[in-house]
Amino acid sequence: MKKLISEVESSQVEVLDEFYELYAHYMVSWKDENLGKESATISKFVSFLFPHGSSSCQKLRKFVVPLQCSLNMLAGDTGCSIWPSSLYLSELILSFPDIFSTRKCFEVGSGVGLVGICLARVKTSSVVLSDGDPSTLANMKVNLGLNGLCCLSSATATPERTKEDLQTVECMHLPWESASESELEAFAPDIVLGADVIYDPVCLPHLVRVLSILLRPKQTHSSTHSFPGSEHVEDANHTNDVDNGSHGYKARVSECPVAYIASVIRNIDTFNHFLGIVEQSNLSICDITDELKPMNLLPYMYSYNRSSIRLFTLKFK
Ligand SMILES: C[S@@+](CC[C@H](N)C(=O)[O-])C[C@H]1O[C@@H](n2cnc3c(N)ncnc32)[C@H](O)[C@@H]1O
């Protein structure tokens, strides 16, 4: 309505008073309903648009993700709104599904759950989403439901999964400060993900501790295992390069898990602090932003500045 009013005004045409009144009414009632309510939520639809077909006859294939988010960016310890790095990781997953499919994926600081929804889409072996904030976790579960994914809480989770469970995503309360070593070791993920989780200097040592446990090489006694839904069988001493069509970037299928961490570097001191802690740990970090570029699947989202995001891999040294 605002846009229409300004367009009509700029073309020197008179706007009906009723139209101004209706606009004012909506503005005031919306504010009354939502102002001061920390928990006020809105529904968003993130539509990933895949170009396909020949250039003369390009049609768009869509993957639409409905999400419940908060109007307040700080709600749920920042976890109830969508941050740009989760859009970026989602584009990465949908651009290079072979990196993630048939792998055991674990996300830290999952927020609204968008990354997990994209992981479920590319048929990972399993997806575990985690967050330290209980209200974020509750909102994430709503979003999994909105996307037809069955949410398994950690209490009812079983390590063995069947093909019927492939659309199941596990959600767990996992504050980095208190997550125990044995609890983390039990997940033994192939891939760890994190979007916009490098921002609070106080939490960073705890985050790096969590990552270093999750990224430990798998025990040799579990030397072979298969991923449900795939023919893939791995040996502990065996590594394969899998070309994912990603312009030279090769994801290593090995027993050493890898973390993909996307981040907007808002404060360089905080980021350098993170690098310092990683340096002192048993992890190595590599900036792969220029090597592994996702497709632009959100071309209509002008507020999403992809160039501000860096993508890192972390591995056990
Ligand atoms: C900026 S938000 C990013 C959310 C989501 N990954 C995204 O990109 O949209 C940071 C997330 O990390 C979670 N988080 C922050 N500190 C944490 C901690 N100490 N333990 C576990 N999760 C934490 C927050 O609850 C929040 O969901």
The ligand as an SDF file (V2000), in Angstrom:
LIG
                    3D

 27 29  0  0  0  0  0  0  0  0999 V2000
   23.3610  -15.9150   15.0010 C   0  0  0  0  0  0  0  0  0  0  0  0
   22.4250  -17.3430   15.3690 S   0  0  0  0  0  0  0  0  0  0  0  0
   22.5990  -18.3180   13.8900 C   0  0  0  0  0  0  0  0  0  0  0  0
   21.4650  -19.2770   13.7530 C   0  0  0  0  0  0  0  0  0  0  0  0
   21.4850  -20.1040   12.4600 C   0  0  0  0  0  0  0  0  0  0  0  0
   22.6510  -20.9430   12.4010 N   0  0  0  0  0  0  0  0  0  0  0  0
   21.4260  -19.2040   11.2530 C   0  0  0  0  0  0  0  0  0  0  0  0
   22.4910  -18.9600   10.6300 O   0  0  0  0  0  0  0  0  0  0  0  0
   20.3310  -18.7230   10.9130 O   0  0  0  0  0  0  0  0  0  0  0  0
   23.4950  -18.2330   16.5090 C   0  0  0  0  0  0  0  0  0  0  0  0
   22.9010  -19.5400   16.9990 C   0  0  0  0  0  0  0  0  0  0  0  0
   23.8410  -20.1650   17.8780 O   0  0  0  0  0  0  0  0  0  0  0  0
   23.1790  -20.5740   19.0750 C   0  0  0  0  0  0  0  0  0  0  0  0
   24.1450  -20.4740   20.1750 N   0  0  0  0  0  0  0  0  0  0  0  0
   24.7520  -19.3520   20.6270 C   0  0  0  0  0  0  0  0  0  0  0  0
   25.5310  -19.6280   21.6770 N   0  0  0  0  0  0  0  0  0  0  0  0
   25.4130  -20.9570   21.8900 C   0  0  0  0  0  0  0  0  0  0  0  0
   25.9730  -21.8440   22.8480 C   0  0  0  0  0  0  0  0  0  0  0  0
   26.8070  -21.3920   23.7760 N   0  0  0  0  0  0  0  0  0  0  0  0
   25.6420  -23.1550   22.7920 N   0  0  0  0  0  0  0  0  0  0  0  0
   24.8030  -23.5990   21.8180 C   0  0  0  0  0  0  0  0  0  0  0  0
   24.2170  -22.8110   20.8900 N   0  0  0  0  0  0  0  0  0  0  0  0
   24.5260  -21.5020   20.9340 C   0  0  0  0  0  0  0  0  0  0  0  0
   22.0560  -19.5740   19.2450 C   0  0  0  0  0  0  0  0  0  0  0  0
   21.0140  -20.0830   20.0670 O   0  0  0  0  0  0  0  0  0  0  0  0
   21.6320  -19.3680   17.8050 C   0  0  0  0  0  0  0  0  0  0  0  0
   20.6890  -20.3120   17.3910 O   0  0  0  0  0  0  0  0  0  0  0  0
  1  2  1  0
  2  3  1  0
  2 10  1  0
  3  4  1  0
  4  5  1  0
  5  6  1  0
  5  7  1  0
  7  8  2  0
  7  9  1  0
 10 11  1  0
 11 12  1  0
 11 26  1  0
 12 13  1  0
 13 14  1  0
 13 24  1  0
 14 15  1  0
 14 23  1  0
 15 16  2  0
 16 17  1  0
 17 18  1  0
 17 23  2  0
 18 19  1  0
 18 20  2  0
 20 21  1  0
 21 22  2  0
 22 23  1  0
 24 25  1  0
 24 26  1  0
 26 27  1  0
M  CHG  2   2   1   9  -1
M  END
$$$$
